[in-house]
Structures are given as structure tokens and as C-alpha cells.
Amino acid sequence: MLDHINPFRVLFFDIETVPMVASFEELDEEMQLLWKYKTDRFKPTDISDADYFFKKAGVYAEFGKIVCISAGFFTRPKEEEEIPLQFRIKSFYGDDEQEVLTPFLEMLMQYFHVPTQSYLCGHNITEFDVPFICRRAVIHGLKLPNLLDVNGLKPWEHPFLDTMRLWKFGDYKNFTSLRLLTKLMGVPSPKNDMEGSMVASVYWQDQDLPRIHQYCQQDVVALAQLLLRFRGEEMLGEEQVVLVS
């Protein structure tokens, strides 16, 4: 499976998002009203607007922000083929979303600028990560790299390897979490320290960005392991994962 994919031209990535402000009350009056318009039909009646905002705003690009993007890629020196495959990971994180987005987008433009020869790999990136990044980039007035600028392309032309869609095998009714998929495929769980639902509180209440970026990196390693499993290849050992400062 995926024999036609060059794994050295795949960028694996994951994002962590939080509400744009620490509380519903910090939104201006118009944004509070717009939040209610957008979410009223989904919000349970037994939860307040303030609680629902803190719980869910991070999944809406209009009301959330990106605090971390972790990206990884396979590498092996051409002149030293006996050296084991390595997987290098770099994270971009901080309170200023534009400063998180800018170096990530620049990396795509420099190293993954030909969509027909490069791929982005992530879990549910088609429905969440990629649209979220694009929307937030446009809000900040940032130029989209070719790999992300997919408007006008047919779905099968998108340069994405979405592990959730790969697992569907054409079944559009199926949703499988990254945690479940890693468990099924024998990949060490990336969810040892925290869950996605905890990111907002870890960011706004604990103010622990390093914990968030470490959690994000674990997801990226899991994605690389999944692609190797889909290809029927051996998974990475701990010594093959390199964190780039």
C-alpha cells in the first residue's frame, strides 16, 4: 500500500489550537453575538455560553488560534546508506500566532514547494488542520504555500495523506481517532500525558506551552509510524527520532 509515495517527500504535521482569548467575557460584544449565532444550534441547553466557548472555541478558526505546529520528515544521508532511517521533528510554538505560522509556511515554501512531488500527512487534516491553518494565515495576511492553496483542485488532486481517510478505504461513514488507530496498528500511544480536550486549560490556566508542544510532537511521531505500517515497513526505534531545536 502507498508504494507510489516517496516517504522522503512527505511532511508529517499536527497542530494544537486553543480559544483566541481566555474567556468568553474577553470577546467584544459583537464577537460574543457572532459566537452565539455560529454555535447556538449545537450548544447543549445545560451549558453556559462561557463554558461552551472555552470548551469548543479552539475547533473554530474564527474563534481560536494555533499555539503549536509540529512537523517531521524522514531523512537518510545519500552517501551513507547504511545509516538507519531518521525522523527529524521541529516544532513552532508560542503565544503570537503569526510568529508560529510564519516559519512553518516558509518551510513549506522552501522545501515542499512542488505539490505534485510533495505530500502533507496528518490525521483528519483534510477537515481540520489544513483549513484551520489556511484560514488563520489569511486572517494574518500571510501568503499560502502551493501545498496548501488547494482551491480549485479536485479532491483527489489534493497533496494530502490523511491517515483517517486512508483507514476509511472509501467508507465515508467511518470516523476513527488517532488514538484508536495507533492502538489497532500496534503503534505506541501518543496520548500518554494529555488529551486534546485538555489543551485549552493547559495553555490558558497552566500556561504550559512546553507540555503542549511535547504532546504535539508525540502525535507527529505516531503519524510517521502509521505511514510505515500502512506501507508494511518496520516502525522507527526511539534512537531514530531526532528533535530539532
N, C-alpha and C positions, 0 to 999 in steps of 0.2 A: 504494500500500500504506500502511496506517495513516492514511488520510485522516481517519478519525473521531477521531484523537488530537490534542488541543491540546498542541503541544510546550511551551508555556509553563506547563503544569501537570504537567510530568514532572520528577522529581528523579533525576538520574543519580548513582550512587554505587558505591563499591568499598571493600572492607575489606582490611586486611593483618593476619594473625594469626601468632602465634608460640607455642611451648610456654610454659606458665604459669611454669615455672622453667627455669633454665639447664641443668640436667642431671637425669637420671633419679634420681640418688642424693639429690637435694634433695627428692624426694617423700617423704612419710612412708610407713611400712611398708604401711599399708592401701591407700593410693593406688597404690603400686607393684604390689601384688597385683591391684587393680582394673584397672590398665592391662594387665596380662598377661591377665586374663580377657577384656578387650574386644578385644585385638589378636592373641592367640595364633594364631587360625585364619588370619590374614592375613600374619603376620610370616614372612619367609623364614628358613629354618633357619640360613643362613650369616651372620646379622646379630645382634648382641647386643641385649638389651633396652634398654640405654643408648643405643646408636646409633639404634635404631629409634624410640625416644622422641623424640630430638632431630630426627629426620627427619620424623616423622609427627604428633607431638602437636598441632601447630598446626592440623590439619584437624579435630580433635575438640573440640567446645565444652566437653566435660567436663575436658579436659586442656590446653586452650590459652587464649589471651586475645587480645583485639583491641588492637593498638597504634596503629592509624590508620584513620580513616574519612574518605574524601574525597568531597565531594558537589558537584554542579554543576547549574546550571539556565540556561535561555535567558531573556534579558530584552531589552526594547527600549522606551524611553520612549514612551508612547502619544501624547504631544503632539509628538513629533519622529520621525515615521515614516521620515524619510529617513536617520536614523542607522542604520548597519548593525547587524544582529543581534549581540548579545553573548552570550558564555557565561561565566558567573561561577563560580568554584570556591573552595570553602572546605574546609580540612582540620582535623580534630580528631585530635590525636595526643599520645601521652605514655606514661609508664610505668604510671600509675594508670588501669586500665581503666575504672573508674567515672567518672572525670573525662573520659575520651574519649567514653563512651556518653551521658552526661547532656546535654551541649549538642546533640548530634545528635538525640536523641529529643525534646528541647524544640523544636528547629527543625521537626521533623515535626508536632508538636502545634500549633505556632503557624501554620505556613504551608501544611501539607499535611494538614489535619485532616479533610477530607471524602473518603473513599475513592472515592465514585462520581464525583468530579471530579478526582482526582489519581492519579498513577502513580509507581511506583518503577521505574527502569530500570537493569539491570546484566547482566553475563554469568554465567549459571548461578546467579543469585540465588535462584531457587526452591529449589534443592537445597542451596545452601551459605550465601551471605551472610545472607539473611533468617533462616533457622533459627538460624544461629550468633549473630546479634545478639539474637534473642529469648531464646535460652537463657541467654546471658551476662547479659542485662538482668534476667531472672527471678532468677538466682543473686544478683545485687546488690540485689534488691528494688526494681527500678525499674519504673515503670508503662509499659506498652506503648502507643504511639500507635495510633489507629484503623487507620492504614495498614498496621501490622504485625500487628495482632491478627486473624488470618485463621482462627482455629479455628472450625469450624462452617460455613465458607464452602465452596461447591463450587469445584473448581479453576479453572473459567472465570470465577468471580467475584473471584478474587484481583486486586488492583490492581497487577499486575506486568507490566512489559515486559521479558521475559528474552530478550536477544539470541541466546542459544544456542537457545532454544525457537523463536524467530522463524525462525531459519535451518533448523530441522528441518522446517518445513512439514508437521507431522503424523507425521514419521518418528521413532518412539521409539527406534530402534536407533542413531541418529546422535549422535556427540559431536564437536564442533568447538571447538577452543581459540580464545580471543580473538585470539591471535597469527595463527593461520591465517585467521580470518575477516577481520581487518583487511587481511591481505596480499591476499586474494581481492578485496576491495572497494576496493582502492586507497587505504586509509587509512594514513597514516604510522604506522609501528610504534611502539607504546608500550613496547616491550621493548628499548630501546637500552642501558640502563645495567645492568639486572639481571633475573633471572628470579624467579618466585615461590618456587622451591626455595631461593633464597639469602636470603630474608627472615629466617629464624631466625638464621643466622650473622651477618648484617649487624646484627641487633638485639642478640643476646647476646654476640657476640665482638667486633664492631667498634664496638658502641654508637653506631650512626649513624642515629638516628631521622630527621633531615632527609633523608637519602638515601631512606629508606623512604617518607616522605610525598610526596616528589617523584615517585617511581616510581608511587605510588598515584594521584596527580593525572593522570599521563600516561594511565593506564587510563581515567579518567573522561572525559578529552577524547576518547579513542578511541571510547567508548560514544556520546557525542554525535554524533560523525562518522558512526558506523554507523547511528544512527537517521535522520539526514539522508539517507544513502544508501538506506536502506530506503524512505524516502518519495520518492525520486527528486529530491532537492533538492541544491543546491550545498553543498559542505563548508565549514567555517569556515576563515578565514585566521588566521594567528598573531596578528594585531592584534585579532582579535575575542575572544580568550581572555583573561579578566581574573582574576588571582589575588587573592582577598580575604584580608587578614591577619586 
